[in-house]
Amino acid sequence: MAGIHAAAFMNANRDEKEHPEPFKVPMPWPAEVAVEEVTEEERAELRASLQRRSAFAH
């Protein structure tokens, strides 16, 4: 979150004549993530597995 805040601050206060391109802070995760297709049965199994392990499901 700090990286996003830093980039927003730097871009809001940059001299656009000297630095025309927005500043981008390198992030430790990819910007685009591939989304896998999941069937309804797989989704139900995954949801049940998550609820078994969740501290908030009980």
N, CA and C of each residue as an Amber inpcrd file, in Angstrom:
protein
   174
   0.8140000  -1.1890000   0.0000000   0.0000000   0.0000000   0.0000000
   0.8610000   1.2580000   0.0000000   1.9920000   1.1920000   0.6990000
   2.8640000   2.3590000   0.7600000   3.4120000   2.6990000  -0.6210000
   3.6990000   1.6670000  -1.4240000   4.2120000   1.9050000  -2.7700000
   3.2000000   2.6220000  -3.6440000   1.9480000   2.2380000  -3.5260000
   0.8860000   2.8810000  -4.3030000   0.7290000   4.3380000  -3.8620000
   0.7890000   4.5710000  -2.5520000   0.6780000   5.9360000  -2.0300000
   1.8630000   6.7740000  -2.4910000   3.0660000   6.1970000  -2.4510000
   4.2610000   6.9290000  -2.8830000   4.1670000   7.2910000  -4.3600000
   3.7360000   6.3460000  -5.1930000   3.6100000   6.6290000  -6.6250000
   2.5640000   7.7140000  -6.8780000   1.4450000   7.6470000  -6.1740000
   0.4010000   8.6590000  -6.3440000   0.9220000  10.0330000  -5.9420000
   1.6570000  10.1110000  -4.8390000   2.2050000  11.3890000  -4.3820000
   3.2170000  11.9320000  -5.3960000   4.1190000  11.0570000  -5.8640000
   5.1400000  11.5070000  -6.8180000   4.5160000  11.9500000  -8.1290000
   3.4880000  11.2400000  -8.5920000   2.8600000  11.6130000  -9.8520000
   2.0360000  12.8800000  -9.7220000   1.4230000  13.0900000  -8.5770000
   0.6230000  14.3070000  -8.3760000   1.5100000  15.5470000  -8.3040000
   2.7610000  15.3800000  -7.8740000   3.6460000  16.5230000  -7.6610000
   4.8040000  16.5840000  -8.6560000   4.7730000  15.7910000  -9.7200000
   5.8890000  15.7870000 -10.6630000   5.7670000  16.9450000 -11.6460000
   6.9120000  17.3610000 -12.1680000   6.9540000  18.3640000 -13.2330000
   6.7210000  17.6190000 -14.5390000   5.5400000  17.8080000 -15.1390000
   5.1680000  17.0470000 -16.3300000   6.0210000  17.3980000 -17.5430000
   6.6390000  18.5720000 -17.5410000   7.5330000  18.9240000 -18.6480000
   8.8500000  18.1640000 -18.5240000   9.3310000  18.0270000 -17.3010000
  10.6030000  17.3260000 -17.0780000  10.4150000  15.8070000 -17.0500000
   9.2820000  15.3440000 -16.5270000   8.9700000  13.9180000 -16.4240000
   7.5690000  13.6740000 -17.0000000   7.4590000  13.5520000 -18.3270000
   6.1270000  13.4190000 -18.9280000   5.4370000  12.0920000 -18.6220000
   6.2090000  11.0230000 -18.4390000   5.6190000   9.7200000 -18.1500000
   5.3780000   9.5660000 -16.6510000   4.2430000   8.9800000 -16.2590000
   3.9770000   8.7600000 -14.8310000   4.9970000   7.8070000 -14.2170000
   5.3080000   8.0410000 -12.9640000   6.2340000   7.1850000 -12.2330000
   5.5080000   5.9180000 -11.8070000   6.1390000   4.7670000 -11.9950000
   5.5530000   3.4930000 -11.5910000   6.5020000   2.8100000 -10.6050000
   6.0010000   2.5090000  -9.4260000   6.7860000   1.8180000  -8.4150000
   6.7620000   0.3260000  -8.7410000   7.9220000  -0.3450000  -8.7660000
   7.9140000  -1.7870000  -8.9960000   7.1920000  -2.5020000  -7.8520000
   6.2820000  -3.3900000  -8.1910000   5.5080000  -4.1200000  -7.1900000
   5.9800000  -5.5740000  -7.1180000   5.8420000  -6.2140000  -5.9680000
   6.3040000  -7.5970000  -5.8290000   5.3520000  -8.6240000  -6.4360000
   4.2180000  -8.1960000  -6.9690000   3.2640000  -9.1190000  -7.5710000
   2.9620000  -8.6380000  -8.9920000   2.5070000  -9.5410000  -9.8570000
   2.2250000  -9.1400000 -11.2430000   0.9940000  -8.2420000 -11.3260000
   0.9970000  -7.3540000 -12.3090000  -0.1400000  -6.4470000 -12.5000000
  -1.3470000  -7.1970000 -13.0570000  -1.0910000  -8.1670000 -13.9170000
  -2.1650000  -8.9600000 -14.5170000  -2.0320000 -10.3980000 -14.0290000
  -3.1280000 -10.9660000 -13.5940000  -3.1380000 -12.3400000 -13.1050000
  -4.1220000 -13.1470000 -13.9480000  -3.6720000 -14.3080000 -14.4110000
  -4.5510000 -15.1760000 -15.1910000  -5.6180000 -15.7710000 -14.2770000
  -6.8520000 -15.7490000 -14.7390000  -7.9660000 -16.2830000 -13.9600000
  -8.3460000 -17.6330000 -14.5480000  -8.3180000 -18.6550000 -13.7030000
  -8.6690000 -19.9900000 -14.1710000 -10.1830000 -20.1810000 -14.1580000
 -10.6670000 -20.9130000 -15.1330000 -12.0860000 -21.2620000 -15.1720000
 -12.3230000 -22.4040000 -14.1880000 -13.3390000 -22.2690000 -13.3620000
 -13.6560000 -23.2700000 -12.3500000 -15.1050000 -23.6850000 -12.5320000
 -15.3470000 -25.0010000 -12.5250000 -16.7220000 -25.4850000 -12.6470000
 -17.4470000 -25.2580000 -11.3250000 -18.7560000 -25.3500000 -11.3600000
 -19.5580000 -25.1590000 -10.1390000 -19.2120000 -26.2070000  -9.0850000
 -18.9350000 -27.4390000  -9.5170000 -18.5710000 -28.4990000  -8.5710000
 -17.2340000 -28.1990000  -7.9020000 -16.2520000 -27.7670000  -8.7150000
 -14.9420000 -27.4150000  -8.1550000 -15.0690000 -26.2290000  -7.2050000
 -15.8870000 -25.2540000  -7.5890000 -16.0890000 -24.0740000  -6.7390000
 -16.6900000 -24.4790000  -5.3950000 -17.6600000 -25.3940000  -5.4040000
 -18.2820000 -25.8630000  -4.1610000 -17.2650000 -26.6000000  -3.2930000
 -16.4110000 -27.4350000  -3.9170000 -15.3750000 -28.1480000  -3.1680000
 -14.3650000 -27.1780000  -2.5650000 -13.9470000 -26.1970000  -3.3460000
 -12.9800000 -25.2080000  -2.8560000 -13.5650000 -24.3670000  -1.7190000
 -14.8280000 -23.9770000  -1.8750000 -15.4900000 -23.1910000  -0.8360000
 -15.6140000 -23.9970000   0.4580000 -15.9770000 -25.2750000   0.3500000
 -16.0960000 -26.1390000   1.5370000 -14.7370000 -26.3220000   2.2000000
 -13.6970000 -26.4900000   1.3960000 -12.3420000 -26.6330000   1.9410000
 -11.9200000 -25.3640000   2.6820000 -12.2190000 -24.2330000   2.1080000
 -11.8710000 -22.9550000   2.7430000 -12.6390000 -22.7750000   4.0540000
 -13.9170000 -23.1140000   4.0830000 -14.7160000 -22.9550000   5.2970000
 -14.2370000 -23.8940000   6.3980000 -13.7370000 -25.0850000   6.0320000
 -13.2030000 -26.0070000   7.0440000 -11.9730000 -25.4240000   7.7160000
 -11.1820000 -24.6490000   6.9900000  -9.9330000 -24.1070000   7.5310000
 -10.0700000 -22.6850000   8.0570000 -11.1880000 -22.0420000   7.8320000
 -11.3510000 -20.6430000   8.1930000 -11.6670000 -20.4620000   9.6750000
 -11.0290000 -19.4810000  10.2810000 -11.3020000 -19.1500000  11.6830000
 -12.6310000 -18.4130000  11.8190000 -13.1440000 -17.8740000  10.7260000
 -14.3620000 -17.0640000  10.7880000 -15.6230000 -17.8440000  10.4090000
 -15.4710000 -19.1010000   9.9710000 -16.6120000 -19.8660000   9.4920000
 -17.3810000 -20.5250000  10.6220000 -16.8380000 -20.5470000  11.8190000
 -17.4880000 -21.2700000  12.9270000 -18.2830000 -20.3420000  13.8040000
